[in-house]
Amino acid sequence: MSPRGLSAGVSQDSPGSILERLHIDDASNGGQGRERNFLVYQSNLLDEVLSPVRREVANRPFFMKAVKRIDNDVENGKLEIKEKLIRNNMLVTVHNKSLLSGIAYCISSCSMILVNKYVLSSYNFNAGISLMLYQNFVSVVVVSMLSFFGVISTEPLTLRLIKVWLPVNVIFVGMLITSMLSLKYLNVAMVTVLKNVTNVITAVGEMYIFNKHHDSRVWTALLLMIVSAVSGGITDLSFHATGYTWQIINCFLTASYSLTLRRIMDTAKQVTKSGNLDEFSMVLLNNTLSLPLGLLLVLVFNEVDYLSTTPLLQLPTFWIVTTLSGFLGLAISFTSMWFLHQTSATTYSLVGSLNKIPLSVAGIFLFNVPTNLDNTASIFFGLLAGVFFARAKMQEKSQS
């Protein structure tokens, strides 16, 4: 048997098998073939020793590809994990911003009404038009400063824009003044319930002016609002006819402001330089135009004599509270715009309706409002009717 045939027929798994094979060859061929076998052994041994190296070298590209593939998989896995973490963080951030903006809107809107009630009732301040005028002046100063320093952008007040906006502003001023006068004589809870009548007037106005029809759920909610307002007035232990009169006028003016704003908004946008009219520009426009009209009404209703004799203007705390009310009025505009940007109009409407519940409870307890079970039930019935109305409007909008 030749060494070539032996080497081909024996397992070549380890160098030990080569030594065993060499020993067998020496015994069969004798001394004459030992030199040749030794040379063959060296060659086979070298081949066997180098073959793993060759295999490693030959397999290195595949190994490197496998390593790269694993690295890529790991990197892709890390990227997916990072993307999930980023998405989760963004989601948490969005939820946090929505929650924060909603809380800010609720606090500012509730605080504004409570502070106004405190100024008009606790301080017994009898110049509601002057209070409105001062609050609007504070808003104009703050918005103008923010616009001057580039924090916000507002539309310039051109003569064409003023002419278009003046009818809306007249209604706006009347709405603010009647709100002040009604809040002086009525408790916060009843004012909140009676404001629901505004929704009824607005719905009727939409039907006749804009030919917009509502479904049965909306009209059912509106009917419940009317019933709650009537029952609340009948059971109101602190009933004041003057306050109710001012509040009914306020409901009509508020509904007129909403309906007129829809008709004039498109025209107003056309006369602006940018073709748009955002919330900040509306705040500046409304409050700036209200200053001369407010001064005229102060003179007409002769509040100057009262202001010249009242000792309240000498109290620093009174100025702090009234200035705070001006900032809160502006804060409502900012937080409502922020809340709408973070959520949606339907969420904004629903939260606004739900916000009236803690406002009414706070008004009853903070100002020691005399009440009974029937009046309390009427108030909460009206508040729930407001929530039902908001949900009905949401469903109507989703179906249209």
C-alpha positions as CSV (number, residue, x, y, z in Angstrom):
1,M,0.0,0.0,0.0
2,S,1.4,3.3,-1.0
3,P,1.7,6.1,1.5
4,R,-0.6,8.2,-0.8
5,G,-3.3,5.7,-0.6
6,L,-3.0,5.4,3.2
7,S,-3.1,9.0,3.7
8,A,-6.2,9.2,1.7
9,G,-7.9,6.4,3.6
10,V,-7.2,7.3,7.2
11,S,-8.9,10.0,9.1
12,Q,-7.1,13.3,9.2
13,D,-8.8,14.8,12.2
14,S,-5.7,15.4,14.4
15,P,-1.8,15.3,14.2
16,G,-1.9,12.2,16.5
17,S,-3.5,10.1,13.7
18,I,-0.6,11.1,11.4
19,L,2.0,9.8,13.9
20,E,0.1,6.5,14.2
21,R,0.0,6.2,10.5
22,L,3.7,6.8,10.1
23,H,4.5,4.1,12.7
24,I,2.5,1.5,10.6
25,D,4.3,2.5,7.4
26,D,7.7,2.1,9.0
27,A,6.9,-1.5,10.1
28,S,5.6,-2.6,6.7
29,N,8.3,-1.0,4.4
30,G,11.4,-1.4,6.5
31,G,14.4,0.9,6.8
32,Q,14.7,1.7,3.1
33,G,11.5,3.7,3.0
34,R,11.9,5.5,6.3
35,E,13.4,8.6,4.8
36,R,10.7,8.9,2.2
37,N,8.0,8.3,4.8
38,F,9.6,11.0,7.1
39,L,9.4,13.5,4.2
40,V,5.8,12.5,3.5
41,Y,5.1,12.8,7.2
42,Q,6.5,16.3,7.3
43,S,4.5,17.3,4.3
44,N,1.3,15.8,5.7
45,L,1.9,17.2,9.1
46,L,2.5,20.7,7.7
47,D,-0.7,20.3,5.6
48,E,-2.7,19.2,8.7
49,V,-1.3,22.0,10.9
50,L,-1.9,24.6,8.2
51,S,-5.3,23.4,7.1
52,P,-7.2,25.0,10.1
53,V,-5.3,28.2,9.3
54,R,-6.3,28.0,5.7
55,R,-9.9,27.2,6.6
56,E,-9.9,30.2,9.0
57,V,-8.4,32.4,6.2
58,A,-10.8,31.0,3.7
59,N,-13.8,31.5,6.0
60,R,-12.7,34.9,7.3
61,P,-14.8,36.9,4.7
62,F,-17.8,34.8,5.6
63,F,-17.0,35.3,9.3
64,M,-16.6,39.0,8.9
65,K,-19.9,39.2,7.0
66,A,-21.6,37.3,9.8
67,V,-20.1,39.6,12.3
68,K,-21.1,42.6,10.3
69,R,-24.6,41.2,10.0
70,I,-24.8,40.6,13.8
71,D,-23.5,44.2,14.3
72,N,-26.1,45.5,11.9
73,D,-28.8,43.6,13.7
74,V,-27.7,44.9,17.0
75,E,-27.5,48.4,15.7
76,N,-31.0,48.1,14.1
77,G,-32.3,46.7,17.4
78,K,-30.7,49.6,19.2
79,L,-32.2,52.0,16.7
80,E,-35.6,50.5,17.1
81,I,-35.4,50.7,20.8
82,K,-34.2,54.3,20.6
83,E,-37.1,55.1,18.2
84,K,-39.6,53.5,20.6
85,L,-38.2,55.4,23.5
86,I,-38.3,58.6,21.5
87,R,-41.9,58.0,20.5
88,N,-42.9,57.1,24.0
89,N,-41.1,60.2,25.3
90,M,-42.8,62.3,22.7
91,L,-46.2,60.8,23.5
92,V,-45.7,61.4,27.2
93,T,-44.6,65.0,26.4
94,V,-47.7,65.6,24.3
95,H,-49.9,64.2,27.0
96,N,-48.1,66.3,29.6
97,K,-48.5,69.5,27.5
98,S,-52.2,68.7,26.9
99,L,-52.8,68.2,30.6
100,L,-50.8,71.2,31.5
101,S,-52.5,73.5,29.0
102,G,-55.9,72.1,30.1
103,I,-55.1,72.8,33.8
104,A,-53.9,76.3,32.9
105,Y,-57.0,77.1,30.9
106,C,-59.3,75.8,33.7
107,I,-57.5,77.7,36.4
108,S,-57.4,81.0,34.5
109,S,-61.0,80.9,33.4
110,C,-62.3,80.0,36.9
111,S,-60.0,82.5,38.6
112,M,-61.1,85.3,36.3
113,I,-64.8,85.0,37.3
114,L,-64.0,84.5,41.0
115,V,-61.7,87.5,41.2
116,N,-64.3,89.7,39.4
117,K,-66.9,88.5,41.8
118,Y,-64.5,89.3,44.7
119,V,-63.9,92.8,43.4
120,L,-67.5,93.6,42.7
121,S,-69.1,92.0,45.8
122,S,-66.5,91.7,48.6
123,Y,-65.0,95.2,47.9
124,N,-68.5,96.4,46.9
125,F,-67.0,98.2,43.9
126,N,-69.8,100.0,42.1
127,A,-68.0,100.9,38.8
128,G,-68.2,97.8,36.6
129,I,-67.5,99.8,33.4
130,S,-64.3,101.3,34.9
131,L,-63.2,97.8,36.0
132,M,-63.7,96.5,32.5
133,L,-61.8,99.5,31.1
134,Y,-58.8,99.0,33.4
135,Q,-58.7,95.2,32.7
136,N,-58.7,95.9,28.9
137,F,-56.0,98.6,29.4
138,V,-53.8,96.0,31.2
139,S,-54.3,93.6,28.3
140,V,-53.4,96.2,25.7
141,V,-50.1,97.1,27.5
142,V,-49.1,93.4,28.0
143,V,-49.8,92.4,24.4
144,S,-48.2,95.5,23.0
145,M,-45.0,94.8,25.0
146,L,-44.9,91.1,24.0
147,S,-45.3,92.2,20.3
148,F,-42.7,94.9,20.6
149,F,-40.1,92.4,22.0
150,G,-41.0,89.8,19.3
151,V,-42.5,87.2,21.6
152,I,-45.7,87.2,19.6
153,S,-46.8,88.7,16.3
154,T,-49.9,90.8,15.8
155,E,-51.6,92.5,12.9
156,P,-51.2,96.3,12.6
157,L,-54.3,98.2,13.4
158,T,-55.2,99.8,10.0
159,L,-58.2,102.1,9.4
160,R,-59.8,99.5,7.1
161,L,-59.5,96.8,9.8
162,I,-61.0,99.1,12.4
163,K,-64.0,100.0,10.2
164,V,-64.7,96.3,9.6
165,W,-64.2,95.3,13.3
166,L,-66.1,98.2,15.0
167,P,-69.5,96.6,15.0
168,V,-68.1,93.4,16.6
169,N,-66.3,95.6,19.2
170,V,-69.4,97.4,20.2
171,I,-71.1,94.1,21.0
172,F,-67.9,92.9,22.7
173,V,-67.9,95.9,25.1
174,G,-71.6,95.5,25.8
175,M,-71.0,91.8,26.6
176,L,-68.2,92.6,29.1
177,I,-70.2,95.3,30.8
178,T,-73.4,93.3,31.2
179,S,-71.3,90.4,32.5
180,M,-69.8,92.6,35.2
181,L,-73.2,94.0,36.2
182,S,-74.9,90.7,36.4
183,L,-72.0,89.2,38.4
184,K,-72.3,91.9,41.0
185,Y,-75.9,91.0,41.9
186,L,-76.0,87.2,41.2
187,N,-74.0,84.3,42.7
188,V,-71.4,82.6,40.5
189,A,-73.4,79.3,40.2
190,M,-76.5,81.0,38.9
191,V,-74.5,83.1,36.5
192,T,-72.9,79.9,35.2
193,V,-76.2,78.2,34.7
194,L,-77.9,81.2,33.1
195,K,-75.1,81.5,30.6
196,N,-76.3,78.3,29.1
197,V,-79.2,80.3,27.6
198,T,-76.6,81.8,25.3
199,N,-76.3,78.4,23.6
200,V,-80.0,78.3,22.9
201,I,-80.0,81.8,21.4
202,T,-76.9,80.9,19.3
203,A,-78.5,77.7,18.0
204,V,-81.6,79.6,16.9
205,G,-79.5,82.3,15.3
206,E,-77.4,79.7,13.4
207,M,-80.6,78.1,12.1
208,Y,-82.0,81.4,10.8
209,I,-78.8,83.2,9.8
210,F,-76.6,80.4,8.5
211,N,-79.4,77.9,7.7
212,K,-77.7,75.4,10.0
213,H,-79.9,72.6,11.4
214,H,-79.2,70.7,14.6
215,D,-80.3,67.1,15.5
216,S,-82.7,66.1,18.2
217,R,-79.9,65.5,20.8
218,V,-78.7,69.1,20.6
219,W,-82.3,70.4,20.9
220,T,-82.9,68.1,23.9
221,A,-79.8,69.4,25.6
222,L,-80.9,73.0,24.9
223,L,-84.4,72.3,26.3
224,L,-82.8,70.9,29.5
225,M,-80.7,74.1,29.8
226,I,-83.9,76.2,29.6
227,V,-85.6,74.1,32.3
228,S,-82.6,74.2,34.6
229,A,-82.3,78.0,34.2
230,V,-86.0,78.6,35.0
231,S,-86.0,76.1,37.9
232,G,-82.8,77.7,39.2
233,G,-84.3,81.1,39.1
234,I,-87.4,80.0,40.9
235,T,-85.5,78.3,43.7
236,D,-82.8,81.0,44.0
237,L,-82.8,82.2,47.6
238,S,-80.7,85.3,46.7
239,F,-82.9,86.2,43.6
240,H,-82.2,89.7,42.3
241,A,-84.3,91.0,39.4
242,T,-81.6,93.5,38.3
243,G,-79.0,90.8,38.2
244,Y,-81.2,88.5,36.1
245,T,-82.1,91.3,33.7
246,W,-78.4,92.1,33.1
247,Q,-77.6,88.4,32.7
248,I,-80.4,87.9,30.1
249,I,-79.1,90.9,28.2
250,N,-75.6,89.4,28.4
251,C,-76.8,86.1,26.9
252,F,-78.2,87.9,23.9
253,L,-75.1,90.0,23.5
254,T,-72.8,87.0,23.8
255,A,-74.8,85.1,21.2
256,S,-74.8,88.2,18.9
257,Y,-71.0,88.5,19.3
258,S,-70.5,84.9,18.3
259,L,-72.8,85.1,15.3
260,T,-71.4,88.5,14.2
261,L,-67.9,87.3,14.5
262,R,-68.5,84.4,12.1
263,R,-69.9,86.8,9.5
264,I,-67.1,89.4,9.8
265,M,-64.1,87.2,10.3
266,D,-63.6,86.4,6.7
267,T,-63.9,90.1,5.7
268,A,-61.5,91.1,8.5
269,K,-58.9,88.6,7.3
270,Q,-59.1,90.1,3.8
271,V,-58.2,93.6,5.0
272,T,-55.1,92.5,7.0
273,K,-51.6,92.5,5.6
274,S,-51.0,88.8,6.2
275,G,-54.5,87.6,5.3
276,N,-55.0,86.1,8.8
277,L,-56.3,87.3,12.2
278,D,-55.1,85.2,15.1
279,E,-56.1,85.2,18.8
280,F,-53.4,87.7,19.8
281,S,-54.4,90.2,17.1
282,M,-58.0,89.8,18.1
283,V,-57.2,90.5,21.7
284,L,-55.2,93.6,20.8
285,L,-57.9,94.8,18.4
286,N,-60.8,94.3,20.7
287,N,-59.2,95.7,23.8
288,T,-57.7,98.7,22.0
289,L,-61.0,99.7,20.4
290,S,-62.8,99.2,23.7
291,L,-60.7,101.9,25.4
292,P,-62.3,105.0,23.8
293,L,-65.8,103.4,24.0
294,G,-65.3,102.5,27.6
295,L,-64.2,106.0,28.5
296,L,-67.4,107.4,26.8
297,L,-69.5,105.0,28.8
298,V,-67.8,105.9,32.1
299,L,-68.8,109.5,31.4
300,V,-72.3,108.6,30.3
301,F,-73.0,106.5,33.4
302,N,-71.3,109.1,35.6
303,E,-68.8,106.7,37.3
304,V,-66.3,109.5,37.6
305,D,-68.1,110.9,40.6
306,Y,-68.0,107.5,42.3
307,L,-64.3,107.0,41.5
308,S,-63.4,110.4,42.9
309,T,-65.0,109.7,46.2
310,T,-64.5,105.9,46.8
311,P,-61.6,105.1,49.3
312,L,-61.0,101.8,47.5
313,L,-58.6,103.5,45.0
314,Q,-56.3,104.3,47.9
315,L,-55.9,100.6,48.9
316,P,-52.8,98.9,47.5
317,T,-54.6,95.5,47.8
318,F,-57.4,96.7,45.7
319,W,-55.1,97.7,42.9
320,I,-53.2,94.3,43.2
321,V,-56.5,92.4,42.8
322,T,-57.8,94.5,39.9
323,T,-54.5,94.2,38.1
324,L,-54.5,90.5,38.7
325,S,-58.0,90.4,37.1
326,G,-56.6,92.1,34.1
327,F,-53.8,89.6,33.7
328,L,-56.3,86.7,34.2
329,G,-58.4,88.1,31.4
330,L,-55.4,88.0,29.1
331,A,-54.4,84.6,30.5
332,I,-57.7,83.1,29.3
333,S,-56.9,84.2,25.8
334,F,-53.4,82.7,25.9
335,T,-54.3,79.4,27.7
336,S,-57.4,78.8,25.5
337,M,-55.3,79.2,22.4
338,W,-52.6,76.9,23.9
339,F,-55.2,74.3,24.9
340,L,-56.8,74.3,21.5
341,H,-53.3,73.9,19.9
342,Q,-52.5,70.9,22.1
343,T,-55.9,69.2,21.8
344,S,-59.0,69.8,19.6
345,A,-62.0,72.0,19.5
346,T,-64.3,69.2,20.8
347,T,-62.0,68.5,23.8
348,Y,-61.8,72.3,24.5
349,S,-65.6,72.5,24.4
350,L,-66.1,69.5,26.7
351,V,-63.5,70.7,29.2
352,G,-65.1,74.1,29.2
353,S,-68.5,72.6,30.1
354,L,-67.0,70.4,32.8
355,N,-65.0,73.3,34.2
356,K,-68.3,75.0,35.2
357,I,-68.9,72.4,37.9
358,P,-66.0,73.2,40.2
359,L,-66.5,76.9,39.4
360,S,-70.1,76.7,40.7
361,V,-69.1,74.8,43.8
362,A,-66.2,77.2,44.5
363,G,-68.6,80.2,44.1
364,I,-71.1,78.7,46.5
365,F,-68.6,78.0,49.3
366,L,-66.2,81.0,48.8
367,F,-69.0,83.6,49.0
368,N,-71.3,81.8,51.5
369,V,-74.2,81.7,49.1
370,P,-77.5,80.8,50.8
371,T,-78.9,77.8,49.0
372,N,-81.3,74.8,49.4
373,L,-81.6,71.4,48.0
374,D,-83.9,72.4,45.2
375,N,-81.6,75.2,44.0
376,T,-78.5,73.1,44.3
377,A,-80.2,70.3,42.3
378,S,-81.3,72.9,39.6
379,I,-77.7,74.2,39.4
380,F,-76.1,70.8,38.9
381,F,-78.9,69.8,36.5
382,G,-78.0,72.8,34.4
383,L,-74.3,72.0,34.6
384,L,-74.9,68.4,33.4
385,A,-77.2,69.7,30.7
386,G,-74.2,71.8,29.5
387,V,-72.0,68.7,29.4
388,F,-74.7,66.8,27.5
389,F,-74.9,69.7,25.1
390,A,-71.1,69.6,24.5
391,R,-71.3,65.9,23.8
392,A,-74.3,66.3,21.5
393,K,-72.4,68.9,19.5
394,M,-69.4,66.7,19.3
395,Q,-71.4,63.8,17.9
396,E,-73.3,66.1,15.5
397,K,-69.9,67.4,14.2
398,S,-68.5,63.9,13.8
399,Q,-71.5,62.8,11.7
400,S,-71.6,65.8,9.5
